[in-house]
Amino acid sequence: MLSVSLLRRHAVLLAILLGAFTLVLTNSAFNLLLPYFIEYYDISATAGGWIIALYMLAMTLTMPLASLVVDRLGRKRTYMLGICIYGVFSVLGALLHSYIEVLLLVRFMHGVAAGLMIPLSLVLLFDVYGPEVRGRITGAWGLLLMLAPAAGPTLGGFIIQYGRLEMLFWLNVPLAVFSLIGCGRVIQAYTPARRKKWHPSSVIRLVGAVGALSLGVQVYASPGVAPWISWTLIVLGVVLLIRFIQVENERDEPLIRYSLLRRKGVFPLTVLISTIQDCVMFGVIFAVPLLFQEVFQLSPALSGALFIPLSISTSLFMWIGGNLLDRGRSLQFIAWGTLLVSISILTFAFLPMGASIWIIGVLMACRGIGVGLSGMSISAIGLQALPEEDMHEGSVLSTTIERLASSFAVMGMTLYYDMRWQWLAEHGRAIELAKWGAVKEICVGLGCAILLTLPLVLLITRKKVGFIVQNGKQTPVQGGATGR
């Protein structure tokens, strides 16, 4: 029979995951509907791209400020604030969805909500679940959030084909209400630390840096924007970011604790690994559809269906990886997962152009297995290596770095792809073969990038972070306290 405390913890899990699930579900549905929006609002493809880009821009802007909001409101209230923002603007979108200006505002505010909620969702779960089960909880968290991108496009297509656009917004409302009530009732409230001082100049520098960098990356591919404008924004963003870091490092309580990256031990290594993995993940999202549709000549529907085995295998092996992480006797499964991701991506570069759908599906599933075993496990190990009070700051720091790096990585791959296939075509190669050659080289680069993280993964798995209890408090220990 389940104890009251266990039931309460599972209620916390359900409440938090419900909020995070609706975020990912709806966003993935919107990504599929770009052609519909272009026709519905009678706008250009560039303008339609902002419906997708504003979400990522707002999320990237908000994440660095999340630690300041948590310092003032606490983790629980900050997460609930994100749910409220998401629910309220979903109602606004449902009522006034016929106006493109309202849709853009709603997408921006949904990104703000995501910037508050996503870094905190796993940390809030760690608040109520001890280290002995955090691997499984991370697996459950990753499982649900990986199922959402698979279900979202299907849901969006079904609603547009058989219903109306406002239904996609109304769907968020009951999920947001249930999550809000659940979080309010079952999540323990903590007294806000209030350690950080509000420095408007630092906030302006940070928002300006992240905004300029993100905007520069987003507008680079826009045909109506001169390249010098995007490069000016990027340079401005870099200058502001450097100045922000210089000023904040001189404060006793900085807005973002970059000092966490200077600590010896596991956390800086996991941030580096996760950043490379994130860049590769977004790079694959860019390259694989090109491979399927430009080279293998598959339909968009079939290309989308090939991501289903990826999502299912990722979700399943996130759960399996979480269970293995909790056992603590060996973390070598993370290294095997990393190796499998690298091999599966590299194999795409050597497939013949007439490759069977079944072979492609198996490779997608293999990549999902590798991602499931390695990705979330690395993140969990990094967070557990931090003191409890620093977990939310570590999550915000790592997520912000990952998102910014991924944006630049995708921009670089976009430039390389366009320049490379055109160069190959100019030198006598057929256009189809030129595109195939460019995608092949990108796949090789992505696979090798993951392979380069393997020595770091092996280093972390040998350290094996464990926990001991001293004076009633859990203390992280390197060197294999678990499993010994």
ROZA-291152 format. One record per residue (C-alpha): residue number from 0; residue in one letter; z, y, x. Coordinates in steps of 0.001 Angstrom, whole numbers, plus 524288, in hexadecimal, padded with zeros to 5 digits. Each point is the difference from the previous one (the first is absolute). Layout:
// ROZA-291152
- nr rest Z Y X
- NUM a Z Y X
...
//
This chain:
// ROZA-291152
- nr rest Z Y X
- 0 m 80000 80000 80000
- 1 l 7FC3D 80D66 80542
- 2 s 80B49 808F3 80366
- 3 v 80105 80DCD 7FA98
- 4 s 7FDB8 805E9 80D7E
- 5 l 7F3BA 7F7D4 80200
- 6 l 7FAC7 803C6 7F29E
- 7 r 80266 80E49 8033B
- 8 r 7F8B3 7FEE8 80CE0
- 9 h 7F47A 7F976 7F95F
- 10 a 80009 80AD5 7F5C9
- 11 v 7FF0C 809DF 80B13
- 12 l 7F487 7F859 80596
- 13 l 7F908 80022 7F2D3
- 14 a 80267 80E7E 7FD91
- 15 i 7FB25 80447 80D57
- 16 l 7F446 7F704 80054
- 17 l 7FBD4 8041E 7F25A
- 18 g 7FF1F 80E1C 8045C
- 19 a 7F8B1 7FCCD 80C82
- 20 f 7F70B 7F670 7F8FD
- 21 t 7FB19 80A00 7F626
- 22 l 7FCD7 8096C 80B2F
- 23 v 7F771 7F657 80743
- 24 l 7FA13 7FA27 7F39E
- 25 t 7FB08 80CE2 7FA96
- 26 n 7FB59 80546 80D0F
- 27 s 7F7E5 7F3DE 802AF
- 28 a 7FA30 8011E 7F25A
- 29 f 7FC10 80E29 80287
- 30 n 7F955 7FC45 80CCC
- 31 l 7F69E 7F734 7F870
- 32 l 7FCB7 80A50 7F5C1
- 33 l 7F9CC 80A30 808E2
- 34 p 7F217 7FDBE 7FA89
- 35 y 8057E 80132 7F22E
- 36 f 806B6 80CED 8032F
- 37 i 7F378 8058D 805E1
- 38 e 7F8B3 7FD29 7F365
- 39 y 80B14 80359 7F68E
- 40 y 802E8 80D67 805DB
- 41 d 7F1F9 80293 8045A
- 42 i 8041E 802E5 80DF0
- 43 s 7FA88 7FD04 80D6B
- 44 a 8042D 7F46F 8082C
- 45 t 806CE 80956 8096C
- 46 a 80800 80613 7F510
- 47 g 802D9 7F290 7FA8C
- 48 g 8050A 7FBA9 80D2C
- 49 w 80AF8 809ED 7FEC7
- 50 i 80564 7F85E 7F468
- 51 i 802F1 7F535 809C2
- 52 a 802CA 80874 80BE0
- 53 l 80A15 808E7 7F97E
- 54 y 8090A 7F480 7FDC0
- 55 m 80013 7FC4A 80E64
- 56 l 80103 80E41 80431
- 57 a 80BDC 80289 7F75B
- 58 m 80697 7F363 80414
- 59 t 7FE0E 8032B 80E6C
- 60 l 80555 80DBE 7FDE3
- 61 t 80BFC 7FB50 7F89D
- 62 m 8044E 7F49F 80879
- 63 p 804E4 8084F 80B72
- 64 l 8080C 80846 7F688
- 65 a 80609 7F42F 7F967
- 66 s 80B0A 7FF51 809FC
- 67 l 803D9 80E11 7FCC8
- 68 v 7FFF2 7FD07 7F170
- 69 v 80825 7F3BC 80243
- 70 d 809A2 807FA 80800
- 71 r 801DD 8090F 7F44E
- 72 l 7FF13 7F693 7F489
- 73 g 802D6 7F292 805A3
- 74 r 7F728 7F40F 7FFD9
- 75 k 8020C 7FC84 7F1AF
- 76 r 7FD64 80D77 7FA65
- 77 t 7F43E 80212 808E0
- 78 y 7F9D8 7F344 7FB71
- 79 m 802D1 80360 7F1D1
- 80 l 7FA21 80D8B 80214
- 81 g 7F383 7F97A 8047F
- 82 i 7FFBF 7F76E 7F3D3
- 83 c 8021B 80BF1 7F747
- 84 i 7F4DD 80762 8067E
- 85 y 7F717 7F442 7FE71
- 86 g 8036C 7FDF8 7F1AD
- 87 v 7FF51 80E58 7FBF1
- 88 f 7F2D1 80260 80645
- 89 s 7FAC9 7F348 7FA64
- 90 v 802FF 80586 7F27D
- 91 l 7F91B 80CA1 803D0
- 92 g 7F43F 7F840 804A7
- 93 a 7FF71 7F81C 7F375
- 94 l 80060 80C31 7F77F
- 95 l 7F6B4 808A1 807DF
- 96 h 7F7A1 7F639 80777
- 97 s 7F358 80669 7FB61
- 98 y 80234 80B4D 8097E
- 99 i 7FC6D 7FCFC 80E13
- 100 e 809BD 80A41 804DC
- 101 v 80B12 7F8D9 7F916
- 102 l 7FBA7 7F2F3 8057F
- 103 l 80025 8058A 80DD6
- 104 l 80DA6 805A3 7FDD6
- 105 v 804DB 7F30E 7FAA2
- 106 r 7FA90 7F884 80B83
- 107 f 80678 80970 80980
- 108 m 80D37 7FEC1 7F946
- 109 h 7FEA9 7F136 7FF75
- 110 g 7FE55 8009C 80EC6
- 111 v 80C60 80838 80105
- 112 a 8073A 7F598 7F841
- 113 a 7FAAA 7F55F 808DB
- 114 g 80449 8079F 80C06
- 115 l 80DF6 80012 7FADC
- 116 m 8006C 7F212 7FAE1
- 117 i 7F88D 7F743 80970
- 118 p 80830 802A9 80C53
- 119 l 80C8C 7FE34 7F81D
- 120 s 7FCBC 7F3DA 7F829
- 121 l 802B2 7F634 80ADB
- 122 v 80B9B 807C2 80543
- 123 l 8068E 8000C 7F298
- 124 l 7FE93 7F149 7FF67
- 125 f 80641 7FEDA 80D6A
- 126 d 80B86 807DA 7FAA6
- 127 v 803A3 7F4FD 7F6AE
- 128 y 7FB05 7F3E5 8070E
- 129 g 8065F 7FB6C 80C90
- 130 p 7F8A9 7FC7E 80C87
- 131 e 80094 7F182 7FCAE
- 132 v 7F62D 8019B 7F4CA
- 133 r 7F883 80C3E 803CC
- 134 g 7F44D 7F831 804A2
- 135 r 7FE55 7F9DF 7F28C
- 136 i 801FF 80D24 7F964
- 137 t 7F5AA 805F7 808CD
- 138 g 7F71A 7F4B5 7FC3C
- 139 a 80249 8024A 7F17A
- 140 w 7FDA8 80E8E 801E4
- 141 g 7F357 7FDAE 80759
- 142 l 7FB9E 7F549 7F6A2
- 143 l 8007B 808DA 7F418
- 144 l 7FA03 80B96 806F0
- 145 m 7F4A1 7F78C 804C9
- 146 l 7FD73 7FA8F 7F27B
- 147 a 7FEB7 80DB9 7FA89
- 148 p 7F391 80378 807D3
- 149 a 7F9C9 7F36B 7FB1F
- 150 a 80394 80289 7F1D0
- 151 g 7FD71 80EB0 8001C
- 152 p 7F113 80005 8010A
- 153 t 7FF14 7F55D 7F5AB
- 154 l 808E8 807A7 7F700
- 155 g 7F8AB 80CAD 80249
- 156 g 7F2DE 7F9BA 7FD59
- 157 f 80507 7F978 7F39C
- 158 i 805CF 80CB5 7FAC2
- 159 i 7F3B1 807DF 8029B
- 160 q 7F719 7F58D 7FA43
- 161 y 807ED 7FCD7 7F3DA
- 162 g 8093C 80B82 7FE56
- 163 r 8018A 80E32 803E9
- 164 l 80428 8070C 80C5B
- 165 e 80CD9 8050E 7FA60
- 166 m 804B6 7F1F2 7FE83
- 167 l 800CB 7FF2C 80ED0
- 168 f 809A3 80B51 7FFE9
- 169 w 807E3 7FB54 7F443
- 170 l 801C3 7F2D5 80698
- 171 n 80854 8069F 80A79
- 172 v 80993 805FF 7F67B
- 173 p 80784 7F3F7 7FB27
- 174 l 80054 7FA62 80DC1
- 175 a 80568 80CD2 80545
- 176 v 80A21 800D0 7F4FE
- 177 f 804B4 7F204 8021B
- 178 s 800D2 8021D 80EB0
- 179 l 80746 80CEC 7FE31
- 180 i 809FD 7FA09 7F6C7
- 181 g 801B5 7F430 808BA
- 182 c 801E3 80811 80C4C
- 183 g 80986 808F6 7F910
- 184 r 80854 7F4A4 7FB60
- 185 v 7FFFC 7F66B 80B41
- 186 i 7FDC5 8076E 80CBA
- 187 q 80C6D 80477 80683
- 188 a 800E1 80EB0 801F2
- 189 y 80374 804C0 80D98
- 190 t 80562 80D59 80355
- 191 p 7F505 807DC 80679
- 192 a 80248 801F2 80E85
- 193 r 7FBFF 80E5C 7FFE4
- 194 r 7FF03 7FFDB 80ECE
- 195 k 7F2EF 806EE 800DC
- 196 k 7FE77 80EAC 7FEEE
- 197 w 7F4B6 805E0 7F8A2
- 198 h 7F6EB 806B3 809B5
- 199 p 7F47C 805EC 7F884
- 200 s 7F858 8025F 80C8C
- 201 s 800D9 7F188 8039D
- 202 v 7FBD2 7FBC7 7F268
- 203 i 7F467 80954 8008A
- 204 r 7FC0C 7FAC1 80D58
- 205 l 80129 7F1EB 7FB78
- 206 v 7F8BF 801E0 7F336
- 207 g 7F5C1 80822 806F7
- 208 a 7FE3C 7F5C7 80ABA
- 209 v 7FF02 7F434 7F709
- 210 g 7F7E6 80787 7F611
- 211 a 7F65F 8051A 80A22
- 212 l 7FE94 7F2BA 80686
- 213 s 7FE50 7F8B5 7F327
- 214 l 7F6D5 80A27 7FA48
- 215 g 7F7F4 8005A 80C6B
- 216 v 7FE56 7F14C 7FF9A
- 217 q 7FCB4 7FFF8 7F181
- 218 v 7F5AC 80ABF 80078
- 219 y 7F95D 7FB32 80C59
- 220 a 7F71C 7F6D7 7F87A
- 221 s 7FD15 80A19 7F557
- 222 p 7F1B6 80424 8012C
- 223 g 802E8 80DA8 7FAB9
- 224 v 80A01 8031B 80A8F
- 225 a 7FC00 8043C 80DA6
- 226 p 80571 7F73C 80ADD
- 227 w 80657 80B81 806F4
- 228 i 808CE 80248 7F439
- 229 s 8058F 7F234 80079
- 230 w 801E5 8009E 80EC3
- 231 t 806B9 80D3D 7FEBE
- 232 l 8095F 7FA1E 7F614
- 233 i 802AE 7F457 808C6
- 234 v 802AF 80879 80BF7
- 235 l 808CC 808E4 7F7DC
- 236 g 8074D 7F424 7FB00
- 237 v 80220 7FAAB 80DB8
- 238 v 8050D 80D22 804F7
- 239 l 8095F 80174 7F47B
- 240 l 804B8 7F201 80182
- 241 i 802CD 8019D 80E8A
- 242 r 80764 80C94 7FD55
- 243 f 80791 7F995 7F4E6
- 244 i 80453 7F4CE 808CD
- 245 q 803E7 80956 80AE6
- 246 v 80890 80826 7F6E8
- 247 e 805F6 7F486 7F8C9
- 248 n 803BD 7F8CE 80C60
- 249 e 808DE 80B72 8034F
- 250 r 807AC 7FECB 7F340
- 251 d 80C29 7F7B1 7FE29
- 252 e 7FACE 7FADB 7F2F5
- 253 p 7F128 800A9 8003C
- 254 l 7F7CA 7FEE7 7F3C3
- 255 i 7FA00 7F36E 80539
- 256 r 8075F 7F890 80A66
- 257 y 7F580 7FD76 80A15
- 258 s 80B26 7FC30 80907
- 259 l 7FFDB 7F2CA 7F916
- 260 l 7F384 7FD2E 80785
- 261 r 806F1 8024C 80CEC
- 262 r 80A32 7F59E 7FD8E
- 263 k 7FF6D 7F3D4 80822
- 264 g 7FDF8 7F397 7F868
- 265 v 7F822 7FB35 7F49F
- 266 f 7FD43 80B81 7F6ED
- 267 p 7F644 8079C 80893
- 268 l 7F88A 7F37B 802AF
- 269 t 7FF01 7FCAA 7F189
- 270 v 7FB12 80DBF 7FD05
- 271 l 7F54C 7FE7B 80A3B
- 272 i 7FC23 7F282 7FAF0
- 273 s 80048 80442 7F1BE
- 274 t 7F7CF 80C11 8031D
- 275 i 7F575 7F7CA 8067C
- 276 q 80080 7F621 7F4DB
- 277 d 7FEBA 80AF9 7F5FF
- 278 c 7F43F 805C1 80718
- 279 v 7F9A5 7F29C 80045
- 280 m 80312 7FDAE 7F19F
- 281 f 7F97A 80CA8 7FBC3
- 282 g 7F507 7FD67 8099D
- 283 v 7FD70 7F2D8 7F9A0
- 284 i 80033 80683 7F294
- 285 f 7F545 808EB 80541
- 286 a 7F800 7F5BB 80743
- 287 v 80096 7F3ED 7F750
- 288 p 7F9B4 8061B 7F3D3
- 289 l 7F506 804EE 808BC
- 290 l 7FE8D 7F255 8056A
- 291 f 7FF8A 7F9D3 7F284
- 292 q 7F6EA 809BA 7F968
- 293 e 7F79E 805A4 80AF3
- 294 v 7FE43 7F392 8080C
- 295 f 80270 7F446 7F73C
- 296 q 7FA1E 80724 7F438
- 297 l 80B03 7FC00 7F6DE
- 298 s 80242 80724 7F332
- 299 p 80BA5 80947 7FEC7
- 300 a 8063A 7F6D3 7F614
- 301 l 7FEF0 7F43A 808FA
- 302 s 804BE 80816 80B8B
- 303 g 80BF1 803E5 7F83B
- 304 a 80272 7F1ED 7FBED
- 305 l 80063 7FBCB 80E4B
- 306 f 80C4A 80851 801B3
- 307 i 80756 7F784 7F62D
- 308 p 802A1 7F4AE 80987
- 309 l 80462 80A37 809DB
- 310 s 809FF 805BD 7F695
- 311 i 804EB 7F2CF 7FB49
- 312 s 801A3 7FA2A 80D96
- 313 t 80653 80C7A 80520
- 314 s 809D1 8001F 7F4DD
- 315 l 80365 7F196 80153
- 316 f 801D7 8005E 80EBD
- 317 m 807EA 80C7F 7FF78
- 318 w 809D3 7F813 7F835
- 319 i 7FF1A 7F4AC 80982
- 320 g 80156 80938 80BA5
- 321 g 80BE6 80647 7F9CA
- 322 n 80695 7F2C6 7FE99
- 323 l 7FCF1 7FC84 80E1E
- 324 l 80558 80D2D 8046E
- 325 d 80CEE 7FD6E 7F915
- 326 r 801AC 7F306 806F4
- 327 g 7FF7D 80755 80CDE
- 328 r 7FE94 7F41C 808D7
- 329 s 7F24A 80374 80434
- 330 l 7F74D 80BB6 7FD8F
- 331 q 7F3EE 7FA00 8062B
- 332 f 7F96A 7FF78 7F2A1
- 333 i 7FDDE 80ECE 80151
- 334 a 7F82B 7FDE1 80C72
- 335 w 7F7FD 7F537 7F998
- 336 g 7FD5D 808F9 7F46F
- 337 t 7FB91 80AE3 80925
- 338 l 7F6E7 7F6AE 80716
- 339 l 7FA52 7FB22 7F318
- 340 v 7FCF9 80DED 7FB9E
- 341 s 7F8EB 8029F 80CBC
- 342 i 7F80D 7F358 7FF7D
- 343 s 7FC13 801EB 7F1C4
- 344 i 7FB1C 80DE8 80273
- 345 l 7F8C7 7FC2B 80C6C
- 346 t 7F97B 7F4B7 7F8DF
- 347 f 7F983 80994 7F694
- 348 a 7F89D 8059A 80B9E
- 349 f 7F98C 7F2E2 802CC
- 350 l 7FC8D 7FB92 7F242
- 351 p 7F188 7FDF8 7FD4F
- 352 m 7FA16 80938 7F5FE
- 353 g 7FE4D 7F4C8 7F670
- 354 a 80E18 7FB7D 800CA
- 355 s 80556 7F888 7F451
- 356 i 808C7 806F8 7F649
- 357 w 809F6 7F525 801E7
- 358 i 800CA 80279 80E9C
- 359 i 80206 80E84 7FD98
- 360 g 80A86 7FCFB 7F5ED
- 361 v 80719 7F6FA 8097D
- 362 l 7FFC4 80A6F 80AA2
- 363 m 80585 809FE 7F683
- 364 a 80AD4 7F682 7FC49
- 365 c 802FC 7FD44 80E60
- 366 r 8014B 80E78 80295
- 367 g 80939 800EC 7F471
- 368 i 80856 7F502 80581
- 369 g 800F9 806EF 80D13
- 370 v 80334 80D2E 7F9EA
- 371 g 80A37 7F9B4 7F741
- 372 l 806DA 7F971 80B66
- 373 s 7FFCC 80BA1 8092E
- 374 g 7FF33 80D28 7F923
- 375 m 80C32 8011D 7F79A
- 376 s 80817 7F7D6 80977
- 377 i 7FD89 809E9 80AD2
- 378 s 80417 80B30 7F70C
- 379 a 80C66 7F8E7 7FBC1
- 380 i 803EE 7FD12 80E08
- 381 g 7FE19 80E3C 803CE
- 382 l 80838 80558 7F4DE
- 383 q 80AD4 7F604 80223
- 384 a 800FF 80467 80E24
- 385 l 8047A 80D74 7FB50
- 386 p 80D94 803DB 7FB25
- 387 e 800EF 80002 7F127
- 388 e 800B0 80EE1 7FF2E
- 389 d 7F351 80176 807C8
- 390 m 7F7C2 7F63F 7F875
- 391 h 7F9C7 809C7 7F6AD
- 392 e 7FCC2 80933 80B49
- 393 g 7FA19 7F4BE 807AC
- 394 s 7F7E0 7FBF4 7F438
- 395 v 7FB17 80DE4 7FDBB
- 396 l 7FCDD 801D0 80E73
- 397 s 7F88F 7F340 80182
- 398 t 7F886 8016B 7F324
- 399 t 7FBC6 80DE9 80332
- 400 i 7FB36 7FC1C 80D82
- 401 e 7F8B2 7F457 7FA69
- 402 r 7F91C 807F6 7F574
- 403 l 7FBC9 80AE3 80933
- 404 a 7FB2E 7F666 80A43
- 405 s 7F88E 7F83F 7F5B3
- 406 s 7F921 80C35 7FB18
- 407 f 7FB25 80330 80DAD
- 408 a 7FC33 7F1E5 80261
- 409 v 7F790 7FF85 7F3C6
- 410 m 7F9CD 80D0C 8038F
- 411 g 7FCBC 7FAB9 80D75
- 412 m 7FA1C 7F395 7FA71
- 413 t 7F801 807C5 7F629
- 414 l 7FA63 80845 80AF7
- 415 y 7FD5C 7F42F 8088B
- 416 y 7F96E 7F85B 7F519
- 417 d 7F6AE 80B08 7FC19
- 418 m 7FC79 8039A 80DEA
- 419 r 7FEC4 7F205 804D9
- 420 w 7F738 7FA37 7F57D
- 421 q 7F717 80C05 8006C
- 422 w 7FF15 7FEE1 80ED4
- 423 l 7FCA1 7F186 7FEDD
- 424 a 7F5D2 802F5 7F589
- 425 e 7F9CC 80A8F 80872
- 426 h 7FEB6 7F618 80AF6
- 427 g 7F7DC 7F698 7F810
- 428 r 809D3 7F7AB 7F892
- 429 a 7FE06 7FE23 7F158
- 430 i 8095D 8081C 7F7B3
- 431 e 806B6 7F401 7FA57
- 432 l 801E3 7FA1E 80D8C
- 433 a 80452 80D2F 8055C
- 434 k 80AB8 80101 7F5B9
- 435 w 803CC 7F1EC 80286
- 436 g 8011E 802EA 80E80
- 437 a 808A8 80BE9 7FDA9
- 438 v 808FC 7F89C 7F6A9
- 439 k 8009D 7F486 80979
- 440 e 80499 808E4 80AF2
- 441 i 80A5F 8060F 7F725
- 442 c 804F4 7F26A 7FC6D
- 443 v 800F1 7FC5D 80E5B
- 444 g 80785 80C71 802C4
- 445 l 8097B 7FDCA 7F4BE
- 446 g 80254 7F1D5 803AE
- 447 c 802A1 80390 80E2B
- 448 a 8094E 80AF3 7FBD4
- 449 i 80864 7F629 7F8A3
- 450 l 7FF41 7F6B3 80B94
- 451 l 8055F 80A9A 808EA
- 452 t 80C74 8008B 7F7D2
- 453 l 802CA 7F19C 80271
- 454 p 807AF 80227 80CC5
- 455 l 808A8 809EF 7F8F0
- 456 v 801FF 7F695 7F4B1
- 457 l 803F9 7F54C 8097D
- 458 l 8097A 80972 8067A
- 459 i 80660 80316 7F2EA
- 460 t 800CF 7F1D3 7FBDF
- 461 r 80716 7FCD4 80C9A
- 462 k 809BF 80B0A 7FDBE
- 463 k 80338 7FAB9 7F25E
- 464 v 8087E 80A19 7F94D
- 465 g 80C5E 7FA47 7FA4F
- 466 f 80C6A 8054D 7F9DA
- 467 i 80E62 7FEE7 802BB
- 468 v 80B5C 80556 7F825
- 469 q 809B6 80911 8067D
- 470 n 80ACC 806D7 7F892
- 471 g 7F9A2 7FC88 7F334
- 472 k 7F2D6 805D2 803D4
- 473 q 7F353 7F92B 80364
- 474 t 7FAD4 8038E 80D64
- 475 p 7F22C 7FCC2 804B7
- 476 v 7FF9C 7F847 80C94
- 477 q 7F459 7FCE7 8089A
- 478 g 7FEAD 7F32B 806CA
- 479 g 8009D 7F61D 7F527
- 480 a 80CC8 800A5 7F8BC
- 481 t 7F97E 7F923 7F4DD
- 482 g 7FCEA 7F1D6 8011A
- 483 r 8095D 7FD6E 80B1C
//
